[in-house]
């Protein structure tokens, strides 16, 4: 069987990037040391299998220059530790950046105006004022969540309201559609890539649904500040950074106004199920209620962390799937998928490019597009009258 030359520097880079121990790689590729020392060469099949194991395209083995893998988005960690970004996080950011780059170009071609709220607040602004500005722009009243039966329904409505004003929301617990490459919620809960034309927010779908609503509110504040960021919000607590703490305080006020919770805390504070009762009242998760109670010193940090651990052990809902096409609406983003579909119908985008942007191909893509317009929004109905 014929053997091929591969770029040794690329191989070394890919091994280091993967985070895999060389001994693990040796179990599947016993001759890896010889390949690294130019004493032997892999076959085409071996090189293809190795590329798959290291999560790189097969063709990368034949490039001359090392790829630029640097992520320039600030990473805020609650406990301040510094560690290398995982390949899963890096690849996820690249996927979102590719989508953002395409849609920015499309918006420029179609004459879309910059969003009027990105970067319009500062760290010196009043917390309550910023919360009110965001609610007003989203079209949410002060007690907007009260009309919903559950906080899950309120979260879905909240997410759709965010997309309606031009922010793209992606929720995914894996890299693209690769179920073997799960994202680590201990590494990050979400990230924001701000932009005047097309800001993107990403929520780690491996996180508990109860925590995702807080992550989304936190990310919105980053958009209003015009500051991109990656964050882990370990134990739902912010990093020791002014920007992160500001976003955290605004998010908490946005979801559970301080005056409102103080007014009824005395009624429930001695009840064993106080968080559940308050969560039902505010239509947020019990976890968010406990986090808010900590913020305004109604409970101490030890009480919060004890409840946090108890709640996650009891209620954590992993990103396990369900209806494939409904899952894709989360992974691709409903509004992003609608605009890709629109661009294809207008002749501004080839099908093969739409497949690449969404990660869906052929018949699967066609079935996905039908899900995009169930309960379609008014703006897309107007745009699709061609």
C-alpha positions in Angstrom: 0.0 0.0 0.0 1.4 3.4 -1.0 2.6 5.8 1.6 2.4 9.6 1.6 4.4 12.6 2.8 2.7 14.7 5.4 3.8 18.0 7.0 5.5 17.0 10.3 5.1 20.4 11.7 1.3 20.2 11.1 1.2 16.8 12.7 3.0 18.1 15.9 0.7 21.1 16.0 -2.4 19.0 15.6 -1.3 16.6 18.4 -0.7 19.5 20.7 -3.9 21.2 19.8 -6.0 18.0 20.3 -4.9 17.7 24.0 -4.6 13.9 23.5 -1.8 12.1 25.3 0.7 10.6 22.8 0.3 7.2 24.4 -3.4 7.2 23.5 -2.6 8.0 19.9 0.1 5.3 19.9 -2.6 2.7 20.7 -4.2 3.3 17.4 -1.1 4.4 15.5 1.9 2.4 16.8 4.2 4.0 14.3 3.4 7.6 15.2 6.9 8.1 16.7 8.5 7.0 13.4 6.2 9.4 11.5 7.3 12.2 13.8 11.0 11.3 13.3 10.8 11.0 9.5 11.7 7.3 9.9 8.5 6.1 8.2 5.3 7.5 6.5 1.6 6.8 6.9 -0.6 5.3 4.3 -3.4 7.4 2.9 -5.9 5.5 5.0 -3.8 5.9 8.2 -3.5 9.7 7.5 -7.2 10.0 7.0 -7.9 8.1 10.3 -5.3 10.2 12.1 -6.8 13.5 10.9 -10.2 12.3 12.1 -8.8 11.4 15.5 -7.1 14.8 15.8 -10.2 16.7 14.5 -8.5 18.4 11.6 -9.3 18.2 7.8 -7.3 15.5 6.0 -6.0 18.1 3.6 -4.4 20.1 6.4 -1.5 17.5 6.5 -0.4 18.9 3.2 -0.4 22.6 3.9 2.9 24.4 4.3 2.1 27.0 6.9 0.7 26.4 10.4 -3.0 27.5 10.6 -3.8 30.6 12.6 -5.7 29.2 15.6 -5.5 32.2 17.9 -8.7 33.4 19.5 -8.6 37.1 20.4 -11.9 37.2 22.3 -11.2 37.9 26.0 -11.9 34.9 28.3 -13.2 35.7 31.8 -12.9 32.9 34.3 -14.6 33.0 37.7 -11.7 31.5 39.5 -9.0 33.3 37.4 -7.1 30.2 36.3 -5.4 30.3 33.0 -5.5 27.3 30.7 -5.4 26.5 27.0 -8.7 26.6 25.1 -10.0 23.2 24.1 -10.1 22.3 20.4 -13.9 22.0 20.8 -14.3 25.6 22.0 -11.8 26.9 19.3 -13.7 25.1 16.5 -17.1 26.2 17.8 -15.9 29.9 17.8 -14.6 29.4 14.2 -18.0 28.0 13.1 -19.8 31.0 14.6 -17.3 33.5 13.1 -17.8 31.9 9.7 -21.5 32.4 10.0 -21.1 36.0 11.2 -18.7 36.9 8.4 -21.1 35.6 5.8 -24.1 37.3 7.2 -22.3 40.6 7.6 -21.3 40.6 3.9 -24.9 39.7 3.0 -26.3 42.5 5.1 -23.9 45.0 3.5 -25.0 43.9 0.1 -28.7 44.2 1.0 -28.3 47.6 2.7 -29.1 46.6 6.3 -28.6 49.4 8.7 -26.3 48.9 11.8 -28.2 48.0 15.0 -28.9 51.1 17.1 -28.3 49.5 20.5 -24.9 47.8 20.2 -22.3 49.6 22.3 -24.7 52.2 23.6 -24.1 51.7 27.4 -21.0 52.0 29.6 -19.8 50.6 32.9 -20.6 53.9 34.5 -24.3 53.6 33.6 -26.9 52.9 36.3 -27.8 49.1 36.6 -31.5 49.7 36.7 -31.4 52.1 33.7 -29.5 49.6 31.5 -31.9 46.8 32.5 -34.9 49.0 31.5 -33.2 50.0 28.2 -32.8 46.3 27.3 -36.3 45.4 28.2 -37.7 48.4 26.3 -35.7 47.5 23.1 -36.9 43.9 23.4 -40.5 45.1 23.8 -40.8 43.5 27.2 -42.9 45.0 30.0 -41.7 45.1 33.6 -43.6 41.9 34.5 -43.4 40.4 31.0 -42.8 36.8 32.2 -45.9 36.7 34.4 -48.2 35.7 31.5 -46.4 32.4 31.0 -47.2 29.1 32.8 -43.6 28.1 33.3 -40.1 29.7 33.2 -39.2 27.4 30.3 -42.0 29.0 28.2 -40.7 32.4 29.3 -37.2 31.5 28.3 -38.3 30.5 24.8 -40.2 33.8 24.4 -37.2 35.7 25.7 -34.9 34.0 23.2 -37.2 34.8 20.3 -37.5 38.4 21.3 -33.7 38.7 21.3 -33.6 37.3 17.8 -36.3 39.6 16.6 -34.2 42.7 17.2 -31.2 41.3 15.2 -29.1 39.3 17.7 -28.4 35.7 16.6 -28.8 33.1 19.3 -27.2 29.7 19.0 -27.5 26.9 21.6 -25.4 23.8 21.1 -23.7 21.3 23.3 -21.5 19.8 20.7 -19.2 21.0 17.9 -21.5 21.5 14.9 -23.3 18.2 14.6 -20.5 16.0 15.8 -21.9 14.1 18.8 -18.5 12.7 19.7 -17.2 16.3 20.4 -19.1 17.5 23.4 -18.6 21.0 24.8 -17.4 21.2 28.4 -19.6 23.4 30.6 -16.8 23.6 33.1 -14.7 25.3 30.5 -17.3 27.8 29.3 -21.0 28.6 29.6 -21.2 30.9 26.6 -19.6 33.5 24.5 -20.5 36.7 22.7 -19.1 38.1 19.4 -20.5 41.6 19.2 -20.9 43.5 15.9 -23.0 46.5 14.8 -24.6 44.5 12.0 -24.8 40.9 13.3 -24.0 40.2 16.9 -23.9 36.5 17.8 -24.4 35.0 21.3 -23.7 31.3 21.9 -25.0 29.3 24.9 -23.4 26.0 25.8 -26.1 23.4 25.4 -24.4 21.1 27.9 -25.4 23.5 30.6 -28.6 23.0 32.6 -31.6 24.8 31.1 -32.1 26.5 34.4 -28.8 28.3 34.0 -29.2 29.1 30.3 -31.7 32.0 30.9 -29.2 33.7 33.1 -26.4 33.2 30.5 -28.5 34.7 27.8 -29.4 37.8 29.9 -25.7 38.1 30.8 -24.7 38.0 27.1 -27.2 40.6 26.2 -25.5 43.1 28.4 -22.2 42.4 26.6 -24.0 43.3 23.3 -25.2 46.6 24.7 -21.7 47.3 26.0 -20.3 46.3 22.6 -17.8 44.0 24.3 -17.1 40.4 23.0 -16.3 37.8 25.6 -16.0 34.2 26.6 -17.0 33.3 30.1 -17.5 30.3 32.4 -19.7 31.9 35.1 -18.6 29.0 37.3 -21.3 28.4 39.9 -23.2 31.2 38.2 -20.7 33.7 39.7 -18.8 36.3 37.6 -15.1 36.7 37.2 -13.2 39.3 39.1 -13.6 41.9 36.3 -15.5 45.1 36.2 -17.2 44.2 32.9 -18.2 40.8 34.0 -19.6 42.0 37.3 -21.5 44.8 35.6 -23.1 42.3 33.1 -23.9 40.0 36.0 -25.7 42.7 38.0 -27.7 43.9 35.0 -28.7 40.4 34.1 -29.9 39.7 37.6 -31.9 42.9 37.7 -33.3 42.2 34.3 -34.6 38.8 35.3 -35.6 39.4 39.0 -35.9 43.1 39.9 -34.5 43.8 43.4 -37.5 45.8 44.7 -39.9 43.1 43.6 -38.1 40.2 45.2 -37.5 42.1 48.4 -41.2 42.9 48.7 -42.2 39.2 48.8 -39.1 37.6 50.3 -40.4 37.9 53.9 -43.5 36.0 52.9 -41.5 32.9 51.8 -38.1 33.1 53.5 -38.8 30.4 56.1 -40.5 27.9 53.6 -38.4 24.9 52.6 -39.7 25.4 49.0 -39.2 29.2 49.0 -37.1 29.1 45.8 -39.7 27.1 44.0 -42.5 29.4 45.0 -40.5 32.5 44.0 -39.5 30.9 40.7 -43.1 30.3 39.9 -43.9 33.9 40.7 -41.1 35.5 38.6 -41.1 32.8 35.9 -37.4 32.1 36.2 -35.7 28.9 37.4 -35.2 28.3 41.1 -31.4 28.6 40.4 -31.8 32.2 39.2 -33.9 33.0 42.3 -31.2 31.7 44.6 -28.6 33.6 42.6 -30.6 36.8 43.0 -31.1 36.2 46.7 -27.3 36.0 47.0 -26.8 39.2 45.1 -28.9 41.3 47.5 -27.7 39.5 50.6 -30.9 37.7 51.4 -28.8 34.5 51.7 -25.1 34.0 52.1 -22.6 32.4 49.6 -22.5 29.0 51.5 -26.3 28.8 51.4 -26.3 29.6 47.6 -23.6 27.0 46.8 -25.3 24.3 48.8 -28.5 24.9 46.9 -26.7 25.3 43.6 -25.1 21.8 43.9 -28.4 20.3 45.1 -30.4 21.8 42.3 -28.0 20.8 39.5 -27.8 17.2 40.8 -31.6 17.1 40.8 -32.5 19.1 37.7 -29.6 19.3 35.2 -31.0 18.7 31.7 -28.3 17.9 29.3 -28.5 18.7 25.6 -29.7 15.2 24.7 -31.5 15.9 21.5 -35.1 15.0 20.8 -36.7 15.8 17.5 -33.6 16.2 15.1 -35.0 19.2 13.2 -36.1 21.0 16.4 -32.6 20.5 17.7 -31.2 22.0 14.5 -33.2 25.1 15.1 -31.2 25.6 18.3 -27.8 24.6 16.8 -28.2 26.7 13.6 -30.3 29.4 15.1 -33.8 30.0 13.7 -33.2 33.5 12.4 -29.9 32.6 10.9 -31.4 29.6 9.2 -34.3 31.8 7.8 -31.8 34.3 6.3 -29.7 31.6 4.7 -32.9 30.2 3.2 -33.9 33.6 2.0 -30.5 34.2 0.4 -30.7 30.9 -1.5 -34.2 31.7 -2.8 -33.0 35.2 -4.0 -30.0 33.6 -5.8 -27.5 35.3 -3.5 -26.2 32.0 -2.1 -25.6 28.6 -3.6 -27.1 25.5 -2.0 -23.6 24.1 -1.4 -22.7 27.3 0.5 -26.0 27.0 2.5 -25.1 23.4 3.4 -21.7 24.5 4.6 -23.1 27.4 6.7 -25.7 25.2 8.4 -23.9 21.9 8.5 -26.9 20.3 6.9 -27.0 18.7 3.5 -29.4 17.6 0.8 -32.7 16.2 1.9 -31.9 16.9 5.5 -31.4 20.6 4.7 -34.7 20.7 2.8 -36.6 19.2 5.7 -34.9 21.6 8.1 -36.1 24.6 6.1 -39.7 23.5 6.6 -39.3 23.7 10.4 -37.9 27.3 10.0 -41.3 28.7 9.2 -43.5 27.1 11.7 -44.9 30.1 13.6 -42.7 32.3 11.4 -42.2 35.9 12.4 -43.8 38.9 10.7 -40.5 40.2 9.3 -39.8 37.0 7.4 -43.3 36.8 6.0 -42.8 40.2 4.4 -39.3 39.3 3.1 -40.5 36.1 1.5 -43.1 37.7 -0.8 -41.0 37.2 -3.9 
